[in-house]
């Protein structure tokens, strides 16, 4: 009754499909146990006197509703649509024991809200697309000494340097370009496992201490790759398995990873930017243990598939946004022996995708979008293919039907063929 629909680069489960009967049973049980109480404009008479989890959807909580308070409340989810700020929460003592707070699209003046300062038991805090009057997470954040996860996906928002004093932090995810504070003798990220979308203003990256860091996302700051290169040389990145880098003109010091201490452990790599000039793509740049690779906007002048096919343990490959500016891509014989999923999109110059006999012998999922292919690839050579997803452009409906009829021998073994 539960079917795994999506796995991560390390084969861990990311998404599951649930049978309708099991879903209905879960909803009934959730209502009986008050697992989650939802407040909306159409549900004004609700009460959360015994609820542990509450969702406020475009609902303005005012000071006269204190009778709804509950000391059992542990999780609060707020969806504001920019209709109100959180000033009405000040006199609600029920929020003091919150452990989870998620805020979506609200106006915030946290420095003026006493209730936020009192959330000392908070473990998970997320702000998504909110409007901060102060343009910075307030210093009161450093008092959340039980906080484990902080997610702040807000453009042009600065994280207060005081937040790095929270020793319990495990996961930090921010908007693109958040600045990591300079390293110091008393600054050790002992428990930090995930650090998302940060930039550096200095070249002291080798001085940080990241003994537990597993996932790291970096973006170039102010036109120089030197700070990022210095951080990648850090000798404490022994547990790093996920790395994402964003910026134009990826230099050789970044794409050739053989000198980095995490080279033998890295499993997932995402590169977003133009490949370094006068340097050809080589499989030797990447770890042999790599299981997922995403390349975006690289502008290769040579077909990348022959080199990428040499990565023996690669299971997921995604190529997008003009990663290659040539007209033909060829999947080589014997290449990609472990590949399960291949996605190619927004390659306006590619007109032919050639699948050679013996390539991608384990491929199960193939997605092609916004490629001006002149013909359907020879999918009959991919004997284990289960799903083929492709878009209609630049063909009309009649042309699509004709192509499917003429290429039926290429598609008949595939369980699911989807035209977008």
Secondary structure, DSSP 8 states (H G I E B T S, - for coil): -EEEEEE-TTS-EEEEEE-HHHHHHHHHHHHHTTS-EEE-TT-TT---SS-SEEEEES----GGGGGG--TT--EEEEE-TTS-BSGGGTT-GGGGG-SEEEEES-EE-GGG-HHHHT-TT--EEEEES-EETTSB--GGGGG-TT--EEEEE-TT-B--GGGGG-TT--EEEEEEEEE-----TT---SS--EEEEEE-SSS-GGG---TT--EEEEE-BTTBSHHHHHHHT-TT-TT--EEEEE-SS--HHHH--TTSTTTTT--EEEEES---TT----GGGS-TT--EEEEES--BSS-SHHHHTT-TT--EEEEESSSB-SSEEEE-TT--TT--EEEEEEETT--EEEE-TTSSTT--EEEEEEE--SS---GGG-TT--EEEE--TT--HHHHHHHHHHTHHHHTT-SEEEE-
